[in-house]
Amino acid sequence: KLGYEGWRDKYKYGNRWAVETFFSGVKRMFGETTKANTVEGIFQEVKLKFLLYNMLLSV
């Protein structure tokens, strides 16, 4: 049995807040919807939003 700390470390529990914070920032900056209609277009649009958001954070 791992115990709480072993389980937490093994499954990286507690790291989700950083991802949720990132998604929240992207959605606040660019909105929650996409303009693209195809799956490929949506993927490209979201990828570009993530790239732009990361660039703005690094300035």
DSSP file (Angstrom, degrees, kcal/mol; ACC not computed):
  #  RESIDUE AA STRUCTURE BP1 BP2  ACC     N-H-->O    O-->H-N    N-H-->O    O-->H-N    TCO  KAPPA ALPHA  PHI   PSI    X-CA   Y-CA   Z-CA
    1    1 A K              0   0    0      0, 0.0     5,-0.0     0, 0.0     0, 0.0   0.000 360.0 360.0 360.0 134.7    0.0    0.0    0.0
    2    2 A L     >  -     0   0    0      1,-0.1     4,-0.7     2,-0.1     3,-0.1   0.800 360.0-141.7 -80.4 -30.6    1.4    3.4   -1.0
    3    3 A G  H  >  -     0   0    0      3,-0.2     4,-2.5     1,-0.2     5,-0.2  -0.122  41.3 -66.3  78.7 169.0   -0.3    5.7    1.5
    4    4 A Y  H  > S+     0   0    0      1,-0.2     4,-3.1     2,-0.2     5,-0.2   0.933 134.3  46.8 -61.6 -48.7   -1.5    9.1    0.5
    5    5 A E  H  > S+     0   0    0      1,-0.2     4,-2.3     2,-0.2    -1,-0.2   0.890 114.1  47.5 -64.9 -39.5    1.8   10.7   -0.2
    6    6 A G  H  X S+     0   0    0     -4,-0.7     4,-2.5     2,-0.2    -1,-0.2   0.919 114.7  46.3 -65.2 -43.4    3.0    7.7   -2.3
    7    7 A W  H  X S+     0   0    0     -4,-2.5     4,-2.5     2,-0.2     6,-0.3   0.923 112.0  52.0 -62.9 -44.9   -0.2    7.6   -4.3
    8    8 A R  H  <>S+     0   0    0     -4,-3.1     5,-1.8    -5,-0.2     4,-0.4   0.915 114.1  42.5 -58.8 -45.2   -0.1   11.4   -4.7
    9    9 A D  H ><5S+     0   0    0     -4,-2.3     3,-0.5     3,-0.2    -1,-0.2   0.896 113.0  52.3 -70.3 -40.3    3.4   11.3   -6.1
   10   10 A K  H 3<5S+     0   0    0     -4,-2.5    -2,-0.2     1,-0.2    -1,-0.2   0.908 120.4  32.7 -62.8 -42.6    2.8    8.2   -8.3
   11   11 A Y  T 3<5S-     0   0    0     -4,-2.5    -1,-0.2    -5,-0.2    -2,-0.2   0.318 106.0-122.9 -99.5   8.0   -0.2    9.7  -10.0
   12   12 A K  T X 5 -     0   0    0     -3,-0.5     3,-1.6    -4,-0.4     4,-0.2   0.831  43.2-179.0  54.7  36.1    1.0   13.3   -9.9
   13   13 A Y  T 3 < +     0   0    0     -5,-1.8    -1,-0.2    -6,-0.3    -2,-0.0  -0.444  62.9  39.3 -65.4 137.7   -2.1   14.3   -8.0
   14   14 A G  T 3  S+     0   0    0     -2,-0.1     3,-0.3    -3,-0.1    -1,-0.2   0.245  89.7  91.8 103.6 -11.3   -2.1   18.1   -7.3
   15   15 A N    X>  +     0   0    0     -3,-1.6     4,-1.0     1,-0.2     3,-0.9   0.623  64.6  82.2 -86.3 -13.5   -0.7   19.1  -10.7
   16   16 A R  H 3> S+     0   0    0      1,-0.2     4,-2.8    -4,-0.2     5,-0.2   0.832  78.3  66.9 -62.0 -32.7   -4.1   19.5  -12.2
   17   17 A W  H 3> S+     0   0    0     -3,-0.3     4,-2.2     1,-0.2    -1,-0.2   0.864  98.2  53.0 -59.0 -35.3   -4.5   23.0  -10.7
   18   18 A A  H <> S+     0   0    0     -3,-0.9     4,-1.9    -4,-0.2    -1,-0.2   0.903 111.1  45.9 -66.4 -40.3   -1.7   24.3  -13.0
   19   19 A V  H  X S+     0   0    0     -4,-1.0     4,-2.7     2,-0.2    -2,-0.2   0.920 112.7  50.0 -67.2 -44.3   -3.4   22.9  -16.1
   20   20 A E  H  X S+     0   0    0     -4,-2.8     4,-2.3     1,-0.2    -2,-0.2   0.871 109.6  51.9 -63.5 -36.5   -6.8   24.3  -15.1
   21   21 A T  H  X S+     0   0    0     -4,-2.2     4,-2.1    -5,-0.2    -1,-0.2   0.906 110.1  49.1 -64.7 -41.9   -5.2   27.7  -14.5
   22   22 A F  H  X S+     0   0    0     -4,-1.9     4,-2.3     2,-0.2    -2,-0.2   0.949 112.3  47.0 -61.9 -50.0   -3.6   27.6  -17.9
   23   23 A F  H  X S+     0   0    0     -4,-2.7     4,-2.6     1,-0.2    -2,-0.2   0.893 111.0  52.9 -60.4 -40.1   -7.0   26.7  -19.6
   24   24 A S  H  X S+     0   0    0     -4,-2.3     4,-2.3    -5,-0.2    -1,-0.2   0.912 109.4  48.7 -61.8 -42.8   -8.8   29.4  -17.6
   25   25 A G  H  X S+     0   0    0     -4,-2.1     4,-2.0     2,-0.2    -2,-0.2   0.906 111.4  49.1 -63.9 -42.4   -6.3   32.0  -18.8
   26   26 A V  H  X S+     0   0    0     -4,-2.3     4,-2.9     1,-0.2     5,-0.4   0.926 112.9  47.5 -62.4 -45.0   -6.6   30.9  -22.5
   27   27 A K  H  X S+     0   0    0     -4,-2.6     4,-1.8     1,-0.2    -2,-0.2   0.864 111.2  50.8 -67.7 -35.7  -10.4   31.0  -22.3
   28   28 A R  H  < S+     0   0    0     -4,-2.3    -1,-0.2    -5,-0.2    -2,-0.2   0.884 117.3  40.4 -66.7 -37.1  -10.4   34.4  -20.6
   29   29 A M  H  < S+     0   0    0     -4,-2.0    -2,-0.2    -5,-0.2    -1,-0.2   0.906 133.2  18.3 -78.5 -42.5   -8.1   35.8  -23.3
   30   30 A F  H  < S-     0   0    0     -4,-2.9    -3,-0.2     1,-0.2     3,-0.2   0.488 106.3-113.6-111.8  -6.0   -9.6   34.1  -26.4
   31   31 A G     <  -     0   0    0     -4,-1.8    -1,-0.2    -5,-0.4    -2,-0.1  -0.166  29.2 -85.3  90.4 169.6  -13.1   33.0  -25.4
   32   32 A E  S    S+     0   0    0     -4,-0.1     2,-0.2    -2,-0.1    -1,-0.1   0.519  99.6  71.2 -93.8  -6.7  -14.5   29.6  -25.0
   33   33 A T        -     0   0    0     -3,-0.2     2,-0.3    -6,-0.1     0, 0.0  -0.665  65.7-140.6-111.1 164.5  -15.6   29.0  -28.6
   34   34 A T        -     0   0    0     -2,-0.2     8,-0.1     2,-0.1    -2,-0.0  -0.863   9.0-146.0-118.0 157.3  -13.7   28.3  -31.8
   35   35 A K  S    S+     0   0    0     -2,-0.3     7,-0.1     6,-0.1    -1,-0.1   0.667  70.7  98.8 -91.9 -21.0  -14.5   29.6  -35.3
   36   36 A A        -     0   0    0      5,-0.2    -2,-0.1     1,-0.1     3,-0.0  -0.257  54.2-162.0 -70.4 155.9  -13.4   26.5  -37.1
   37   37 A N        +     0   0    0      5,-0.0     2,-0.2     0, 0.0    -1,-0.1   0.667  66.2  67.5-110.5 -25.8  -15.8   23.9  -38.3
   38   38 A T  S  > S-     0   0    0      1,-0.1     4,-2.7     0, 0.0     5,-0.2  -0.606  83.5-119.0 -97.4 159.3  -13.7   20.8  -38.9
   39   39 A V  H  > S+     0   0    0     -2,-0.2     4,-2.5     1,-0.2     5,-0.2   0.917 117.3  49.3 -60.6 -43.6  -11.9   18.7  -36.3
   40   40 A E  H  > S+     0   0    0      1,-0.2     4,-2.4     2,-0.2    -1,-0.2   0.911 111.6  49.1 -62.7 -42.3   -8.5   19.6  -37.9
   41   41 A G  H  > S+     0   0    0      2,-0.2     4,-2.6     1,-0.2    -2,-0.2   0.899 110.8  49.5 -64.0 -41.3   -9.4   23.3  -38.0
   42   42 A I  H  X S+     0   0    0     -4,-2.7     4,-2.7     2,-0.2     5,-0.3   0.923 110.8  50.7 -63.0 -44.1  -10.4   23.3  -34.4
   43   43 A F  H  X S+     0   0    0     -4,-2.5     4,-2.5     1,-0.2    -2,-0.2   0.931 112.4  46.2 -58.7 -46.9   -7.2   21.5  -33.5
   44   44 A Q  H  X S+     0   0    0     -4,-2.4     4,-2.3     2,-0.2    -1,-0.2   0.898 112.9  50.0 -64.0 -41.3   -5.1   24.1  -35.4
   45   45 A E  H  X S+     0   0    0     -4,-2.6     4,-2.2     2,-0.2    -2,-0.2   0.926 113.3  44.8 -64.5 -45.2   -7.0   27.0  -33.9
   46   46 A V  H  X S+     0   0    0     -4,-2.7     4,-2.5     2,-0.2    -2,-0.2   0.900 111.7  53.4 -66.5 -40.4   -6.6   25.8  -30.3
   47   47 A K  H  X S+     0   0    0     -4,-2.5     4,-2.3    -5,-0.3    -1,-0.2   0.912 110.1  48.1 -59.7 -42.7   -3.0   25.0  -30.9
   48   48 A L  H  X S+     0   0    0     -4,-2.3     4,-2.8     2,-0.2     5,-0.2   0.900 109.8  52.1 -65.4 -41.1   -2.4   28.6  -32.2
   49   49 A K  H  X S+     0   0    0     -4,-2.2     4,-2.5     2,-0.2    -2,-0.2   0.920 110.8  48.0 -61.0 -43.5   -4.3   30.0  -29.2
   50   50 A F  H  X S+     0   0    0     -4,-2.5     4,-2.5     2,-0.2    -2,-0.2   0.914 112.3  49.4 -63.0 -42.4   -2.0   28.0  -26.8
   51   51 A L  H  X S+     0   0    0     -4,-2.3     4,-2.2     2,-0.2    -2,-0.2   0.938 113.0  45.8 -62.2 -47.8    1.1   29.1  -28.7
   52   52 A L  H  X S+     0   0    0     -4,-2.8     4,-2.5     2,-0.2    -2,-0.2   0.903 112.0  51.7 -62.7 -41.8    0.0   32.8  -28.6
   53   53 A Y  H  X S+     0   0    0     -4,-2.5     4,-2.1    -5,-0.2    -1,-0.2   0.926 110.5  48.2 -62.0 -44.9   -0.9   32.6  -24.9
   54   54 A N  H  X S+     0   0    0     -4,-2.5     4,-1.5     1,-0.2    -1,-0.2   0.889 111.0  51.5 -62.2 -39.2    2.5   31.1  -24.0
   55   55 A M  H  X S+     0   0    0     -4,-2.2     4,-0.5     1,-0.2    -2,-0.2   0.914 110.2  48.6 -64.6 -42.1    4.3   33.8  -26.0
   56   56 A L  H >< S+     0   0    0     -4,-2.5     3,-0.7     1,-0.2    -1,-0.2   0.867 110.0  51.9 -66.5 -35.6    2.4   36.5  -24.2
   57   57 A L  H 3< S+     0   0    0     -4,-2.1    -1,-0.2     1,-0.2    -2,-0.2   0.810 106.2  55.1 -68.9 -28.8    3.2   34.9  -20.8
   58   58 A S  H 3<        0   0    0     -4,-1.5    -1,-0.2     1,-0.2    -2,-0.2   0.556 360.0 360.0 -83.9  -6.6    6.9   34.8  -21.7
   59   59 A V    <<        0   0    0     -3,-0.7    -1,-0.2    -4,-0.5    -2,-0.1   0.483 360.0 360.0 -76.2 360.0    7.1   38.5  -22.5
